[in-house]
Amino acid sequence: MARLRGRRWQADIRDEHGERQRPTFATEAEAEAWEAAARLAVEQGKPLPPTRSESRPNGGSRDLSLLGNVFDHVWRTEWSTLKSSKTARINAMTVVQHYGRNKRLAEITAADIADLKIDLAESGMSSATVNRKVAALSKMLKVAHEAGAIPAMPAIKWNREEKTKYRYLDETEERVLLAYWRGHGYEDMRDLTVLLIDTGARCWSEMRPVRWDAFGPNFSTVTFWHTKTSKPRTVPLTKRSREIIQVRRKMMPDTLGPFSGLHRNTMVERWREMRGALQMEDVNPHTMRHTCCTRLVLGGVDVKRVMEWMGHSSITTTMRYMQLKPTSLEEVLHVLEGADEPEKGELAAA
């Protein structure tokens, strides 16, 4: 049923793909007429009826005043080339499905964005996840504004995000996990887990596809050329990691890399079985990366070198781990305990 949105009437249906379409019209009658025609088109498997749309200021055929068109444009020109393209598409599609492809961007106000945030939060999304969805909308609005399709961008208030509690393995959990892999004959999974913990590499995009020529002399280092930030980084290898790579090199001289023979589906299934057996439901390959970073922080490594080791693009990401380090406060505990005052016996002796 059509409803009044500002000064225009908004139709509301779902197309043949289940995506929500919400074009707006000058009158209620126009909106309801379009809805009826659209429902009939969906039932008959035909394209949705057209809606009147504005032309781009430059006379082009693509109308960047409509949300669906802007999404298509940004996807084709920017998001599709990102390593995180799948996530970017999911975030943006959430927004498109909420407003509808035929939603005019000029009609999206700060109040509309606030309503979007409320709807997403009520669906169970965390504050951080809601922010990611709104960020996708902000990107599309910015593109439309820069193209002259909308006169200004609405104000956006971001949700406050609480500090993230990172899941990492302690030494006992690590021993249990490695023993599980070995006990089930999954030496490749054991070796991979060790390398992930000792390097902090991302499993799917960095460690699994790494090649033999990425290792330095005597396997002392490894360079990850294709990273999330598109900036290669080199990290030194621990003694046990060097030994693992040396053994795998002798065992698999004809492979592209130490873990190139591991199939993703097989790995996913093995991790699923492990979580059930060890009751580590919140542990996955990325937990090993958190483990590496946490150990560096707890070991007293300065934040700049931790950032370089992990390949974080922003020091803000690294600082989130610093909440785990209590040393900075423990160092001043003696002030409250009076530990810096000499004993009476020492005064007498003096």
TABEL-V711477 format. One record per backbone hydrogen bond with DSSP energy under -1.0 kcal/mol. NH is the residue of the N-H (numbers start at 1). CO is the residue of the C=O. Records with the same first field share a line. If there is no record, write none. Layout:
NH->CO / CO
This chain:
3->10
5->8
8->5
9->25
10->3
11->23
13->21
15->19
18->15
21->13
25->9
31->27
32->28
33->29
34->30
35->31
36->32
37->33
38->34
39->35
40->36
41->37
42->38
43->39
44->40
46->41
59->56
66->63
67->103
68->101
70->66
71->67
72->68
73->69
74->70
75->71
76->72
77->73
78->74
79->74
80->75
81->78
82->79
85->82
88->84
89->85
90->86
91->87
92->88
93->89
94->90
95->91
96->92
97->93
98->94
99->95
100->96
103->100
105->65
107->104
108->105
113->109
114->110
115->111
116->112
117->113
118->114
119->115
120->116
121->117
122->118
124->121
125->120
130->126
131->127
132->128
133->129
134->130
135->131
136->132
137->133
138->134
139->135
140->136
141->137
142->138
143->139
144->140
145->141
146->142
147->143
148->145
149->144
174->170
175->171
176->172
177->173
178->174
179->175
180->176
181->177
182->178
183->179
184->180
185->182
186->181
187->185
190->186
191->187
192->188
193->189
194->190
195->191
196->192
197->193
198->194
199->195
200->196
206->202
207->202
208->203
210->207
212->256
214->211
215->212
216->221
219->216
220->217
222->235
223->214
224->233
230->227
233->224
235->222
237->220
242->238
243->239
244->240
245->241
246->242
247->243
248->244
249->245
250->246
251->247
252->248
255->252
262->259
267->263
268->264
269->265
270->266
271->267
272->268
273->269
274->270
275->271
276->272
277->273
278->274
280->275
283->280
287->284
288->285
290->286
291->287
292->288
293->289
294->290
295->291
296->292
297->293
298->294
299->295
300->297
301->296
306->302
307->303
308->304
309->305
310->306
311->307
312->307
319->315
321->318
324->321
325->322
329->326
330->326
331->327
332->329
333->330
335->332
337->333
338->334
339->334
341->338
347->343
348->344
349->345
350->346
